Amino acid sequence: MTTHKGLFERVCSFENLLLAFRKAARGKGHRAGCAEFSYDRERRILAIRERLLAGAYAHGPYRDFMVFDPKLRDVRAAQFPDRVVHHALCNVIEPIFEGSFISDSFACRKGRGTLAALERCRSFARKFAEGYVLKADIAKFFPSVDHAILQGLIARKVADQRVLRLCADILASSQDGRFRAFFTGDDLFALSRPTGIPIGNLTSQLFANVYLNELDRFVKQELRWKAYLRYMDDVLLFGPDKARLRTALSRTEDFLARNLRLRVHPLKRTVSPVRCGVDWVGYRVFPPGARGPASSESVRLRRSNIFRFRDRNRRLRRLWRAGKLPLSKILESIRSFLGYARWAQAGRLMERLLELEAF
């Protein structure tokens, strides 16, 4: 396996840090932290560079808040200078790992987002129209990522010790001990193992893919399962035989526990007929003949997303009528939902919804 050295100088180069600033500032120029940094960006970039090269860089504190997307999540937002460092690191090391990721892993990868995941699911739904699909997700994935295991996986490809220390510093800046657990073979100190990567860090997206690439490789190489999809910690396996899918689930659970200290969510693992629809990346995918004309498959909107759209617009309209919100925010919400709905067969539904949302 090829390992890469001499990376830290590339991370710390002024050109890379300037590119990192531009990426971190994209769409955030109105925010105070970004505006303050932008006002004197050359001096601030040089200051970050000097601290990194001197080994004096220390990650700052986070701003914690909750979002509902679609479930309640704890988000930790780093300060703007730290986000610049995150981008600078990912600019250099992400291409190293990208080449080792499988083609059927979709989250947080260029050209392999939600729509690509949806299209691949449609392809498998057509192929296994008379078969079954295993759907599962990992319980508390982001808080459960084990720092020592992740550092070992990064070190397989990155041999630059200063880059590894920077990764360790970013990991150490945010730990989450709420969901640490014992696994087979653990000693009494297992619950003191550092865990957790924060939702909100750019580095967390890359680290998550590095971590779960081990699962991808296991499914592809050990289980030899071709019809497999992963979008972050959600996975799908398609097959003609329900019993084989349940066996695959059991072996996957054992692999996750032994190698990654992770568990599949006990209430979010199902094996069901593909013709009943596949819940995936915010849509419901049906094979040909399952709904409507036998000649074409269909993609439907998830009902919970429709209800959430209507609830959100009701709240926005109340704020608008009270003079606390510009009309543009409501139009922005509607346009966003229309963009989501355009990839489903939902023309008549959208006409009805727009009639109901008229004000």
MOHUJO-V57521 format. One record per pair of residues at least 24 apart in sequence whose ideal C-beta (glycine too) atoms are under 6 Angstrom apart, sorted by sequence separation. I is the first residue (numbers start at 1). J is the second residue. If there is no record, write none. Layout:
((I:J) (I:J))
//
This chain:
((147:171) (174:198) (223:248) (246:271) (245:271) (17:45) (309:337) (242:271) (17:49) (143:176) (170:203) (144:179) (143:179) (12:49) (218:255) (140:179) (12:52) (301:341) (12:53) (317:359) (37:80) (301:344) (300:344) (313:357) (299:344) (301:346) (34:80) (33:80) (146:193) (147:194) (298:345) (146:195) (231:281) (144:195) (145:197) (143:196) (142:197) (142:199) (150:207) (153:210) (24:83) (24:84) (96:157) (150:211) (283:344) (21:84) (24:87) (20:84) (23:87) (145:211) (20:87) (20:88) (17:88) (16:88) (183:257) (16:91) (11:88) (11:89) (183:261) (11:92) (10:92) (7:92) (4:96) (141:233) (138:233) (137:233) (108:205) (137:234) (76:174) (136:235) (135:236) (124:227) (133:236) (134:237) (133:238) (131:239) (120:229) (131:240) (59:169) (128:238) (132:242) (59:170) (105:216) (134:245) (90:202) (94:206) (101:213) (97:210) (132:245) (59:173) (102:216) (117:231) (124:238) (86:201) (134:249) (146:261) (86:202) (90:206) (86:203) (144:262) (76:198) (77:200) (75:199) (76:200) (104:228) (107:231) (138:262) (139:263) (75:200) (104:229) (105:230) (106:231) (107:232) (73:199) (139:265) (136:264) (137:265) (137:268) (136:269) (135:270) (134:271) (132:271) (132:273) (133:274) (131:274) (129:274) (133:278) (128:274) (125:274) (8:160) (7:160) (125:278) (3:157) (4:158) (5:159) (8:162) (5:160) (8:163) (3:159) (7:163) (129:287) (121:280) (125:285) (126:287) (125:287) (118:281) (122:285) (117:281) (121:285) (118:283) (114:281) (126:297))
//
